[in-house]
């Protein structure tokens, strides 16, 4: 059973809550508004899946010191003006949507809270443009992504490195139809501060 004793060892990615077959893990906000897993021990069957998918419990190593790096700038000046990082996200997202796929990224809701959502058309893609500097609500997005991948839909997921790792750990296998974009992250602000 996952237990968070040190908050620096949890990124709130929701992989543990998403994988739980008993649905006994809920993500609860602390006094600063950051969400962490909370286990209902009466429902937990101690299967250990939550610990296995946690990015902080990973044992495999990756070449994190020398990742491939690329530079790119969207040629459409209007997109660049309304985007972050040179409008590159829009280039990738357009490609996925034009092939019948879905794009998962962060959007604001009607109360300016951030949440990962799925977009399957070019008209709604604007919602995902631009950086949002707060912890996004992932709720059941990993479950939705897995269902799309199983149905052979191409999926582009954009998020912080810990969210991308959380998704990959939750999926527990590689999908050739999953593409991810990791944003450079220096930490996220509290949703309460936002």
CORRAQUI-V608348 format. One record per backbone hydrogen bond with DSSP energy under -0.5 kcal/mol. NH is the residue of the N-H (numbers start at 1). CO is the residue of the C=O. Records with the same first field share a line. If there is no record, write none. Layout:
BEGIN
NH->CO / CO
END
This chain:
BEGIN
5->3
9->6
10->7
18->14
19->15
20->16
23->20
26->24 / 38
28->26 / 36
30->34
33->30
36->28
38->26
40->24
41->39
43->40
44->40
52->48
53->49
54->50
57->54
58->55
64->62
74->86
77->75
80->76
81->77
82->78
83->80
87->84
88->85
91->87
92->88
93->89
94->90
95->91
96->92
97->93
98->94
99->95 / 96
100->97
101->96
102->154
103->119
104->156
105->103 / 117
107->115
109->113
112->109
115->107
116->137
117->105
119->103
124->121
125->122
127->124
128->125
129->125 / 126
134->132
135->189
137->114
138->136
141->138
144->140
145->141
146->142
147->143
148->144
149->145
150->146
151->147
152->149
153->148
155->177
156->102
157->155 / 179
158->104
159->181
161->183
164->160
165->161
166->162
167->163
168->164
169->165
170->166
171->167
172->168
178->175
179->155
181->157
183->159 / 181
186->187
189->133
192->32
194->190
END
